[in-house]
Amino acid sequence: MAIPFAPSDRSTLGVEWELALVDVDSGDLRQVAQTILDAVSPDGSQHPTIRQELMVNTVEVVSRVCRSTGEAMADLQASIRQVEELGAPLRVELMCAGTHPFAHWGSQKVTNKSRYATLIDRTQFWGRQMLIYGVHVHVGIESREKVFPILGALLTYYPHLLALSASSPYWDGRDTGYASNRALLFQQLPTAGLPYTEVDSWEKFERYVGDMLHTGVIEEVDEVRWDIRPSPTFGTIELRIFDGITNAGELAAVVALTHCLVEWLSRRLDAGEELPRISSWFLAENKWRAARYGLEAIIILDEDGNEELVTDAVRRLVEQLAPVAEDLGCADELAGVLEILDGGASYQRQRAVAAAHGGALDAVVAHAVAEFRAGRALPAT
Protein backbone atom coordinates (compact mmCIF):
# COMPACT_ATOMS: atom_id res chain seq x y z
CA MET A 1 0.00 0.00 0.00
CA ALA A 2 1.41 3.40 -1.00
CA ILE A 3 1.09 6.09 1.68
CA PRO A 4 2.02 9.56 0.41
CA PHE A 5 4.01 11.72 2.81
CA ALA A 6 3.36 15.44 2.47
CA PRO A 7 6.75 16.94 3.36
CA SER A 8 6.64 19.89 5.73
CA ASP A 9 9.01 22.75 6.14
CA ARG A 10 11.73 21.43 8.39
CA SER A 11 11.12 21.72 12.12
CA THR A 12 7.82 23.51 11.86
CA LEU A 13 5.74 22.92 14.95
CA GLY A 14 2.19 22.09 15.99
CA VAL A 15 0.79 21.43 19.48
CA GLU A 16 -2.46 19.81 20.65
CA TRP A 17 -3.56 20.28 24.29
CA GLU A 18 -6.51 18.28 25.66
CA LEU A 19 -8.38 20.12 28.41
CA ALA A 20 -10.89 18.89 30.98
CA LEU A 21 -14.06 20.84 31.69
CA VAL A 22 -14.65 20.88 35.45
CA ASP A 23 -17.39 22.25 37.65
CA VAL A 24 -16.51 25.44 39.52
CA ASP A 25 -18.10 24.20 42.75
CA SER A 26 -17.44 20.46 42.92
CA GLY A 27 -14.37 20.03 40.71
CA ASP A 28 -16.09 17.09 39.00
CA LEU A 29 -16.17 16.79 35.22
CA ARG A 30 -18.92 18.53 33.25
CA GLN A 31 -20.39 17.11 30.04
CA VAL A 32 -20.68 20.45 28.20
CA ALA A 33 -18.11 20.28 25.41
CA GLN A 34 -20.78 20.29 22.71
CA THR A 35 -22.33 23.46 24.12
CA ILE A 36 -18.96 25.20 23.86
CA LEU A 37 -18.23 23.80 20.40
CA ASP A 38 -21.67 24.88 19.13
CA ALA A 39 -20.94 28.41 20.35
CA VAL A 40 -17.51 28.39 18.69
CA SER A 41 -18.87 27.11 15.36
CA PRO A 42 -22.63 27.75 15.10
CA ASP A 43 -22.73 26.31 11.57
CA GLY A 44 -21.48 22.93 12.84
CA SER A 45 -18.15 23.05 11.01
CA GLN A 46 -14.92 22.00 12.68
CA HIS A 47 -13.17 24.97 14.21
CA PRO A 48 -9.50 25.16 13.14
CA THR A 49 -8.11 25.49 16.67
CA ILE A 50 -10.85 24.30 19.10
CA ARG A 51 -11.99 20.71 18.59
CA GLN A 52 -14.05 17.92 20.05
CA GLU A 53 -12.56 14.81 21.61
CA LEU A 54 -13.71 11.32 22.59
CA MET A 55 -15.51 12.45 25.74
CA VAL A 56 -17.94 15.36 26.05
CA ASN A 57 -16.06 16.52 29.16
CA THR A 58 -13.11 17.52 26.96
CA VAL A 59 -12.10 20.13 24.42
CA GLU A 60 -8.83 20.19 22.55
CA VAL A 61 -7.02 23.37 21.61
CA VAL A 62 -4.73 23.09 18.61
CA SER A 63 -2.07 25.48 17.35
CA ARG A 64 -1.67 26.35 13.72
CA VAL A 65 1.60 25.51 11.96
CA CYS A 66 4.21 27.53 13.84
CA ARG A 67 7.93 28.26 13.66
CA SER A 68 8.70 28.44 17.37
CA THR A 69 7.52 27.35 20.79
CA GLY A 70 6.58 30.92 21.65
CA GLU A 71 4.43 31.25 18.56
CA ALA A 72 2.67 27.94 19.27
CA MET A 73 1.98 28.90 22.88
CA ALA A 74 0.52 32.26 21.85
CA ASP A 75 -1.74 30.46 19.39
CA LEU A 76 -2.99 28.08 22.09
CA GLN A 77 -3.59 30.89 24.56
CA ALA A 78 -5.84 32.72 22.11
CA SER A 79 -8.05 29.63 21.83
CA ILE A 80 -8.01 29.07 25.57
CA ARG A 81 -9.27 32.58 26.24
CA GLN A 82 -12.19 31.90 23.93
CA VAL A 83 -13.06 28.63 25.68
CA GLU A 84 -12.76 30.27 29.10
CA GLU A 85 -15.17 33.03 28.09
CA LEU A 86 -17.71 30.47 26.90
CA GLY A 87 -17.26 28.28 29.96
CA ALA A 88 -17.70 31.05 32.53
CA PRO A 89 -21.52 31.36 32.23
CA LEU A 90 -21.73 27.56 32.54
CA ARG A 91 -19.69 27.69 35.76
CA VAL A 92 -16.98 25.63 34.11
CA GLU A 93 -13.23 25.87 34.67
CA LEU A 94 -10.40 24.41 32.57
CA MET A 95 -7.98 21.87 33.97
CA CYS A 96 -5.36 19.57 32.55
CA ALA A 97 -3.65 16.48 33.94
CA GLY A 98 -3.15 12.97 32.59
CA THR A 99 -6.27 11.88 34.47
CA HIS A 100 -8.96 13.56 36.55
CA PRO A 101 -8.19 12.57 40.16
CA PHE A 102 -11.64 11.36 41.21
CA ALA A 103 -14.13 11.38 38.31
CA HIS A 104 -15.63 7.95 37.61
CA TRP A 105 -15.10 6.70 34.08
CA GLY A 106 -18.51 4.98 33.96
CA SER A 107 -20.31 8.31 34.37
CA GLN A 108 -18.78 9.92 31.28
CA LYS A 109 -20.55 10.38 27.95
CA VAL A 110 -18.93 9.74 24.58
CA THR A 111 -19.08 12.35 21.82
CA ASN A 112 -21.81 11.56 19.28
CA LYS A 113 -19.61 10.77 16.31
CA SER A 114 -19.40 7.56 14.28
CA ARG A 115 -15.64 7.07 14.67
CA TYR A 116 -15.95 7.25 18.47
CA ALA A 117 -18.97 4.92 18.50
CA THR A 118 -17.00 2.40 16.45
CA LEU A 119 -14.03 2.67 18.82
CA ILE A 120 -16.19 2.06 21.91
CA ASP A 121 -18.11 -0.78 20.25
CA ARG A 122 -14.87 -2.57 19.43
CA THR A 123 -12.87 -1.87 22.58
CA GLN A 124 -15.72 -2.10 25.14
CA PHE A 125 -14.44 -1.95 28.76
CA TRP A 126 -11.02 -0.53 27.90
CA GLY A 127 -12.41 2.00 25.45
CA ARG A 128 -14.94 3.25 27.99
CA GLN A 129 -12.09 3.83 30.44
CA MET A 130 -10.24 6.29 28.23
CA LEU A 131 -10.87 9.13 30.69
CA ILE A 132 -7.42 10.51 29.99
CA TYR A 133 -5.82 13.73 28.77
CA GLY A 134 -2.63 14.25 26.82
CA VAL A 135 -0.45 16.59 24.80
CA HIS A 136 0.61 15.89 21.23
CA VAL A 137 3.54 17.66 19.57
CA HIS A 138 4.07 17.60 15.79
CA VAL A 139 7.45 18.47 14.29
CA GLY A 140 7.82 18.94 10.54
CA ILE A 141 10.06 16.55 8.58
CA GLU A 142 11.21 17.54 5.11
CA SER A 143 11.76 14.02 3.75
CA ARG A 144 10.01 10.73 4.44
CA GLU A 145 13.38 8.95 4.39
CA LYS A 146 14.19 10.75 7.65
CA VAL A 147 11.02 9.76 9.47
CA PHE A 148 11.90 6.35 10.83
CA PRO A 149 15.57 6.96 11.65
CA ILE A 150 14.46 9.97 13.74
CA LEU A 151 11.46 8.12 15.19
CA GLY A 152 13.66 5.22 16.30
CA ALA A 153 16.10 7.59 17.96
CA LEU A 154 13.30 9.49 19.70
CA LEU A 155 12.23 6.27 21.38
CA THR A 156 15.52 6.22 23.29
CA TYR A 157 14.38 9.48 24.92
CA TYR A 158 10.89 8.23 25.69
CA PRO A 159 11.38 8.00 29.48
CA HIS A 160 12.84 11.51 29.62
CA LEU A 161 9.69 12.96 28.07
CA LEU A 162 7.17 10.87 29.98
CA ALA A 163 8.81 11.44 33.37
CA LEU A 164 8.81 15.23 32.88
CA SER A 165 5.12 15.33 31.97
CA ALA A 166 3.83 12.62 34.36
CA SER A 167 0.64 13.93 35.94
CA SER A 168 -1.75 11.03 36.48
CA PRO A 169 -1.10 9.40 39.86
CA TYR A 170 -4.82 9.24 40.69
CA TRP A 171 -7.52 7.24 38.97
CA ASP A 172 -11.17 6.94 39.95
CA GLY A 173 -10.50 8.35 43.41
CA ARG A 174 -7.47 6.29 44.38
CA ASP A 175 -3.70 6.62 44.23
CA THR A 176 -2.45 4.11 41.67
CA GLY A 177 1.17 4.16 42.87
CA TYR A 178 2.18 5.30 39.38
CA ALA A 179 3.41 8.69 38.21
CA SER A 180 1.59 8.19 34.89
CA ASN A 181 -1.36 5.85 35.01
CA ARG A 182 -2.52 7.36 31.70
CA ALA A 183 0.44 5.90 29.81
CA LEU A 184 -0.51 2.36 30.78
CA LEU A 185 -4.25 2.88 30.32
CA PHE A 186 -3.91 4.21 26.79
CA GLN A 187 -1.79 1.33 25.54
CA GLN A 188 -4.73 -1.05 26.06
CA LEU A 189 -6.32 0.18 22.82
CA PRO A 190 -5.56 -1.65 19.55
CA THR A 191 -2.57 -0.13 17.73
CA ALA A 192 -1.75 2.09 20.76
CA GLY A 193 1.49 2.00 22.72
CA LEU A 194 5.08 1.74 21.56
CA PRO A 195 5.78 1.46 17.83
CA TYR A 196 7.14 -1.83 16.52
CA THR A 197 10.91 -1.49 16.25
CA GLU A 198 10.95 -3.73 13.18
CA VAL A 199 8.93 -1.06 11.34
CA ASP A 200 12.03 1.00 10.64
CA SER A 201 11.45 2.36 7.14
CA TRP A 202 8.66 4.01 5.20
CA GLU A 203 8.21 0.87 3.09
CA LYS A 204 7.72 -1.27 6.17
CA PHE A 205 5.27 1.27 7.55
CA GLU A 206 3.26 1.02 4.34
CA ARG A 207 3.23 -2.77 4.68
CA TYR A 208 2.15 -2.55 8.34
CA VAL A 209 -0.71 -0.13 7.56
CA GLY A 210 -1.75 -2.27 4.60
CA ASP A 211 -1.92 -5.35 6.83
CA MET A 212 -3.96 -3.48 9.45
CA LEU A 213 -6.42 -2.22 6.81
CA HIS A 214 -6.69 -5.62 5.14
CA THR A 215 -7.51 -7.39 8.40
CA GLY A 216 -9.94 -4.73 9.60
CA VAL A 217 -7.89 -3.57 12.57
CA ILE A 218 -8.10 0.01 11.34
CA GLU A 219 -10.08 1.92 8.70
CA GLU A 220 -7.82 4.96 8.40
CA VAL A 221 -4.08 5.57 8.75
CA ASP A 222 -4.64 7.91 11.70
CA GLU A 223 -6.06 4.99 13.70
CA VAL A 224 -2.45 3.87 14.20
CA ARG A 225 -2.24 5.28 17.73
CA TRP A 226 1.44 4.75 18.49
CA ASP A 227 3.05 6.87 21.21
CA ILE A 228 5.30 8.27 18.48
CA ARG A 229 3.98 8.01 14.96
CA PRO A 230 4.35 9.44 11.46
CA SER A 231 1.59 11.81 10.42
CA PRO A 232 1.63 11.46 6.62
CA THR A 233 -1.05 14.10 5.96
CA PHE A 234 0.80 16.79 7.91
CA GLY A 235 4.33 15.69 7.04
CA THR A 236 5.35 15.40 10.68
CA ILE A 237 6.48 13.11 13.40
CA GLU A 238 3.85 13.26 16.14
CA LEU A 239 4.90 12.64 19.73
CA ARG A 240 1.96 11.44 21.85
CA ILE A 241 3.99 10.35 24.88
CA PHE A 242 3.00 13.15 27.21
CA ASP A 243 0.51 13.18 30.04
CA GLY A 244 -1.75 16.21 30.11
CA ILE A 245 0.30 19.18 31.33
CA THR A 246 -1.26 21.39 33.99
CA ASN A 247 0.10 24.79 32.97
CA ALA A 248 1.43 26.80 30.04
CA GLY A 249 4.91 27.29 31.47
CA GLU A 250 5.64 23.58 31.78
CA LEU A 251 3.96 22.90 28.45
CA ALA A 252 6.27 25.41 26.77
CA ALA A 253 9.28 23.68 28.36
CA VAL A 254 8.24 20.24 27.11
CA VAL A 255 7.39 21.56 23.64
CA ALA A 256 10.76 23.30 23.38
CA LEU A 257 12.56 20.14 24.47
CA THR A 258 10.71 18.11 21.84
CA HIS A 259 11.26 20.69 19.10
CA CYS A 260 15.00 20.87 19.81
CA LEU A 261 15.35 17.11 20.13
CA VAL A 262 13.87 16.40 16.70
CA GLU A 263 15.95 19.12 15.03
CA TRP A 264 19.11 17.89 16.80
CA LEU A 265 18.53 14.34 15.56
CA SER A 266 17.82 15.64 12.06
CA ARG A 267 21.13 17.53 12.05
CA ARG A 268 22.99 14.44 13.20
CA LEU A 269 21.38 12.45 10.42
CA ASP A 270 22.44 15.12 7.91
CA ALA A 271 26.00 14.82 9.22
CA GLY A 272 26.02 11.11 8.40
CA GLU A 273 25.77 9.91 11.99
CA GLU A 274 24.03 6.67 12.85
CA LEU A 275 21.27 7.62 15.26
CA PRO A 276 20.84 5.72 18.52
CA ARG A 277 18.42 2.83 18.86
CA ILE A 278 17.77 0.33 21.63
CA SER A 279 15.96 -2.98 21.71
CA SER A 280 12.21 -3.23 22.10
CA TRP A 281 12.50 -4.97 25.48
CA PHE A 282 14.55 -2.07 26.86
CA LEU A 283 12.07 0.43 25.39
CA ALA A 284 9.15 -1.32 27.07
CA GLU A 285 10.98 -1.39 30.39
CA ASN A 286 11.89 2.29 30.10
CA LYS A 287 8.25 3.20 29.45
CA TRP A 288 7.13 1.21 32.47
CA ARG A 289 9.82 2.68 34.73
CA ALA A 290 8.97 6.25 33.73
CA ALA A 291 5.24 5.56 34.20
CA ARG A 292 5.81 3.96 37.58
CA TYR A 293 8.53 6.14 39.10
CA GLY A 294 8.45 9.39 37.11
CA LEU A 295 11.43 11.59 37.89
CA GLU A 296 12.76 8.96 40.28
CA ALA A 297 13.11 6.38 37.50
CA ILE A 298 16.44 4.77 36.72
CA ILE A 299 16.40 4.35 32.95
CA ILE A 300 18.26 2.16 30.47
CA LEU A 301 20.47 4.22 28.19
CA ASP A 302 21.82 1.86 25.54
CA GLU A 303 22.18 -1.68 24.22
CA ASP A 304 24.83 -2.43 26.83
CA GLY A 305 22.23 -1.93 29.56
CA ASN A 306 23.93 1.09 31.12
CA GLU A 307 21.56 2.89 33.48
CA GLU A 308 21.16 6.39 34.93
CA LEU A 309 18.72 8.39 36.99
CA VAL A 310 16.36 10.03 34.50
CA THR A 311 16.87 13.50 36.00
CA ASP A 312 20.62 13.27 35.35
CA ALA A 313 19.95 12.13 31.78
CA VAL A 314 17.54 15.03 31.21
CA ARG A 315 20.02 17.61 32.53
CA ARG A 316 22.67 16.33 30.16
CA LEU A 317 20.21 16.36 27.27
CA VAL A 318 19.23 19.99 27.95
CA GLU A 319 22.91 20.94 27.86
CA GLN A 320 23.39 19.11 24.54
CA LEU A 321 20.36 20.84 23.03
CA ALA A 322 21.28 24.37 24.13
CA PRO A 323 22.85 25.42 20.77
CA VAL A 324 19.79 24.12 18.89
CA ALA A 325 17.50 26.04 21.25
CA GLU A 326 19.35 29.24 20.41
CA ASP A 327 18.80 28.60 16.70
CA LEU A 328 15.10 27.81 17.20
CA GLY A 329 14.51 30.77 19.50
CA CYS A 330 13.40 28.75 22.50
CA ALA A 331 16.34 28.93 24.92
CA ASP A 332 14.19 30.43 27.68
CA GLU A 333 11.50 27.80 27.28
CA LEU A 334 14.07 24.98 27.22
CA ALA A 335 15.47 26.27 30.52
CA GLY A 336 12.03 25.59 31.97
CA VAL A 337 12.84 21.86 31.81
CA LEU A 338 15.40 22.40 34.56
CA GLU A 339 12.73 24.17 36.63
CA ILE A 340 10.58 21.04 36.43
CA LEU A 341 13.52 18.95 37.62
CA ASP A 342 14.23 21.34 40.49
CA GLY A 343 10.64 21.92 41.56
CA GLY A 344 9.13 18.52 40.87
CA ALA A 345 6.66 17.19 38.32
CA SER A 346 2.87 17.47 38.48
CA TYR A 347 2.35 13.98 39.92
CA GLN A 348 4.57 14.96 42.86
CA ARG A 349 2.69 18.21 43.47
CA GLN A 350 -0.64 16.41 43.28
CA ARG A 351 0.36 13.94 45.96
CA ALA A 352 1.72 16.72 48.16
CA VAL A 353 -1.55 18.66 47.85
CA ALA A 354 -3.57 15.58 48.73
CA ALA A 355 -1.37 14.93 51.77
CA ALA A 356 -1.79 18.54 52.92
CA HIS A 357 -5.58 18.20 52.71
CA GLY A 358 -6.04 14.87 54.40
CA GLY A 359 -6.32 12.99 51.11
CA ALA A 360 -9.06 15.23 49.68
CA LEU A 361 -8.86 14.95 45.90
CA ASP A 362 -11.11 17.93 45.26
CA ALA A 363 -8.18 19.96 46.60
CA VAL A 364 -5.97 18.35 43.95
CA VAL A 365 -8.40 19.45 41.23
CA ALA A 366 -8.54 22.98 42.67
CA HIS A 367 -4.74 23.15 42.62
CA ALA A 368 -4.60 21.98 39.00
CA VAL A 369 -7.23 24.58 38.04
CA ALA A 370 -5.18 27.26 39.81
CA GLU A 371 -2.03 26.19 37.94
CA PHE A 372 -3.85 26.36 34.63
CA ARG A 373 -5.06 29.87 35.42
CA ALA A 374 -1.61 30.99 36.64
CA GLY A 375 0.22 29.48 33.69
CA ARG A 376 2.90 28.01 35.93
CA ALA A 377 3.53 25.43 38.62
CA LEU A 378 2.36 26.48 42.08
CA PRO A 379 3.54 25.41 45.54
CA ALA A 380 1.69 22.36 46.82
CA THR A 381 -0.27 23.83 49.73
C-alpha positions, -999 to +999 in steps of 0.1 A: +000+000+000+014+034-010+011+061+017+020+096+004+040+117+028+034+154+025+068+169+034+066+199+057+090+228+061+117+214+084+111+217+121+078+235+119+057+229+149+022+221+160+008+214+195-025+198+206-036+203+243-065+183+257-084+201+284-109+189+310-141+208+317-146+209+355-174+223+376-165+254+395-181+242+428-174+205+429-144+200+407-161+171+390-162+168+352-189+185+332-204+171+300-207+205+282-181+203+254-208+203+227-223+235+241-190+252+239-182+238+204-217+249+191-209+284+203-175+284+187-189+271+154-226+278+151-227+263+116-215+229+128-181+231+110-149+220+127-132+250+142-095+252+131-081+255+167-108+243+191-120+207+186-140+179+200-126+148+216-137+113+226-155+124+257-179+154+260-161+165+292-131+175+270-121+201+244-088+202+226-070+234+216-047+231+186-021+255+173-017+264+137+016+255+120+042+275+138+079+283+137+087+284+174+075+273+208+066+309+217+044+312+186+027+279+193+020+289+229+005+323+218-017+305+194-030+281+221-036+309+246-058+327+221-081+296+218-080+291+256-093+326+262-122+319+239-131+286+257-128+303+291-152+330+281-177+305+269-173+283+300-177+311+325-215+314+322-217+276+325-197+277+358-170+256+341-132+259+347-104+244+326-080+219+340-054+196+325-037+165+339-032+130+326-063+119+345-090+136+366-082+126+402-116+114+412-141+114+383-156+080+376-151+067+341-185+050+340-203+083+344-188+099+313-206+104+280-189+097+246-191+123+218-218+116+193-196+108+163-194+076+143-156+071+147-160+072+185-190+049+185-170+024+164-140+027+188-162+021+219-181-008+203-149-026+194-129-019+226-157-021+251-144-020+288-110-005+279-124+020+254-149+032+280-121+038+304-102+063+282-109+091+307-074+105+300-058+137+288-026+142+268-005+166+248+006+159+212+035+177+196+041+176+158+074+185+143+078+189+105+101+166+086+112+175+051+118+140+038+100+107+044+134+089+044+142+107+077+110+098+095+119+063+108+156+070+117+145+100+137+115+081+152+137+052+163+161+076+180+133+095+197+122+063+214+155+062+233+144+095+249+109+082+257+114+080+295+128+115+296+097+130+281+072+109+300+088+114+334+088+152+329+051+153+320+038+126+344+006+139+359-017+110+365-011+094+399-048+092+407-075+072+390-112+069+399-105+084+434-075+063+444-037+066+442-024+041+417+012+042+429+022+053+394+034+087+382+016+082+349-014+058+350-025+074+317+004+059+298-005+024+308-043+029+303-039+042+268-018+013+255-047-011+261-063+002+228-056-017+196-026-001+177-018+021+208+015+020+227+051+017+216+058+015+178+071-018+165+109-015+162+109-037+132+089-011+113+120+010+106+114+024+071+087+040+052+082+009+031+077-013+062+053+013+076+033+010+043+032-028+047+022-026+083-007-001+076-017-023+046-019-053+068-040-035+095-064-022+068-067-056+051-075-074+084-099-047+096-079-036+126-081+000+113-101+019+087-078+050+084-041+056+088-046+079+117-061+050+137-025+039+142-022+053+177+014+048+185+030+069+212+053+083+185+040+080+150+043+094+115+016+118+104+016+115+066-010+141+060+008+168+079+043+157+070+054+154+107+065+131+134+038+133+161+049+126+197+020+114+218+040+104+249+030+132+272+005+132+300-017+162+301+003+192+313-013+214+340+001+248+330+014+268+300+049+273+315+056+236+318+040+229+284+063+254+268+093+237+284+082+202+271+074+216+236+108+233+234+126+201+245+107+181+218+113+207+191+150+209+198+153+171+201+139+164+167+160+191+150+191+179+168+185+143+156+178+156+121+211+175+121+230+144+132+214+125+104+224+151+079+260+148+092+260+111+084+258+099+120+240+067+128+213+076+153+208+057+185+184+028+189+178+003+216+160-030+217+122-032+221+125-050+255+145-021+269+121+004+254+091-013+271+110-014+304+119+023+301+083+032+294+071+012+325+098+027+347+090+062+337+052+056+342+058+040+376+085+061+391+084+094+371+114+116+379+128+090+403+131+064+375+164+048+367+164+044+330+183+022+305+205+042+282+218+019+255+222-017+242+248-024+268+222-019+296+239+011+311+216+029+335+212+064+349+187+084+370+164+100+345+169+135+360+206+133+353+200+121+318+175+150+312+200+176+325+227+163+302+202+164+273+192+200+279+229+209+279+234+191+245+204+208+230+213+244+241+228+254+208+198+241+189+175+260+213+194+292+204+188+286+167+151+278+172+145+308+195+134+287+225+163+289+249+142+304+277+115+278+273+141+250+272+155+263+305+120+256+320+128+219+318+154+224+346+127+242+366+106+210+364+135+189+376+142+213+405+106+219+416+091+185+409+067+172+383+029+175+385+024+140+399+046+150+429+027+182+435-006+164+433+004+139+460+017+167+482-016+187+479-036+156+487-014+149+518-018+185+529-056+182+527-060+149+544-063+130+511-091+152+497-089+149+459-111+179+453-082+200+466-060+184+439-084+195+412-085+230+427-047+232+426-046+220+390-072+246+380-052+273+398-020+262+379-039+264+346-051+299+354-016+310+366+002+295+337+029+280+359+035+254+386+024+265+421+035+254+455+017+224+468-003+238+497 
